[in-house]
Amino acid sequence: MEILGATLRICVDDLEASVPFYERLAGGRALRFERGGVSVAAVGCFLLMSGPEAELDILRKVAATIAVKDVDEAHRVLSESGALILAGPVPTPVGRNLIARHPDGAVYEYVDRRAAE
């Protein structure tokens, strides 16, 4: 499995107030989208999320987002290595993802940029 990078997940109270700081910090513009009632702004290595507290409580359980070349390959390697696949692979606005709990209990999201087939 080829890991391409990681994104830090940050839950914020006010997305509009937070985005300019992270855009300046990362030196780029935020890519914005909504998912399940949560407003998201991706900027550099930061993924800012704001929305209903019940949704954010779930999102806070995921330690980080890990970009991989192929989510299907990640699924296979994670499963063979003892991780528990909690969800996915499923399509997202920018590719596909899955959620996995590692044997040590840490939960991560794995994403690729491949279109759903």
N, C-alpha and C positions, 0 to 999 in steps of 0.2 A: 504494500500500500504506500503510495507516494503522498506525503503530507506537504502541502504547499504553503501553509502558514496558519496562524491562529488569530482570532478576533476576540477582544475583550468585551464582555456583555455587561452593560451598565443600565440599571433601571433608574430613571429620573422622574421627578415629580412634574417638571415643566419642560417638555421637549423643546419648545420654541425658544426658551431662555437658555437651554443648554447647548443647542446646536452651534451657535456662533463661536463659543469657546472652543469646541472640539474641531470645528472647521479651521480655526486659526492655528490650533495646536498641531493638527495633521497636515495643514497646508493644502486643503482641498475642499470641494463642495460635497455636501451630504447627499446621498441617494436615499430618497424617502419612499416608504411604502407602508401599507397596513396589513396586519395579519391577525385574524381572530380577535378583532377589537383593540389591538395594540398598535399604536403608532410607532414606527421604527425609522431611525435615521442611521445609515451606515456611512461612516466617514473615517477614512484611513483604516487603522486596526481597531476602531471602536464601533460598537453596535449599541446605540442608545435606544432605549425602549420606554414607552410611557403608556399608561392605560389603566384599566380597572385593577384594583389591588388583588383581586382573586386571580386574575391572569398573571400579574407580575409575580405573585407568590410561586406559581408554577415555574415561570421563567428563571427565577432566582436559583432554582435547584440545579440548573445547568451551568457548570463552571466556566465553560468557554465554548466557542465555535471553532472547529478545526476544518480548514479547507483541505480537501483531498482531490486527487485527479479523478477518481471514480468511486462513487458511493457504493456501488455493487461490490467492488473489490474490498472496500473498507468493511462492508457487512460480512463478507467471507472471512477476512483476517480477524476481525473482532470476535466473531462467533467461534472460530477455531482456537482463539487465544483465551477463551473463557469469559468474554464480556457478554452481558445480557442485552439484547436489542429490545429497547422499550417501545420504539415506534419507527416506522418507515422500512425501507425508503419510500418517501412521498415527494411529489412535485412541490416546489416553492416558486415564488415570483422570479427567482434568479437561477434556478437549477433544481437539484433534488437534495433531500436531507434524510438523516436518520438520527435517532437519539439512542445512546448506548450507556449502560452502567458498567464501568470497569470492575474487575474483581475486588479492587480496594474500596469500592462504593462511590467513587467519583462519577458524575454524570456529565457527558459531553455531547454536543451536537456535531455531527460530521456533515459537511456540505460539499457539493460539486457544482460546477457551472454547466453541466450537460442538460440539454433539453430532455424532458420526459419522452420516453419512446413508446 
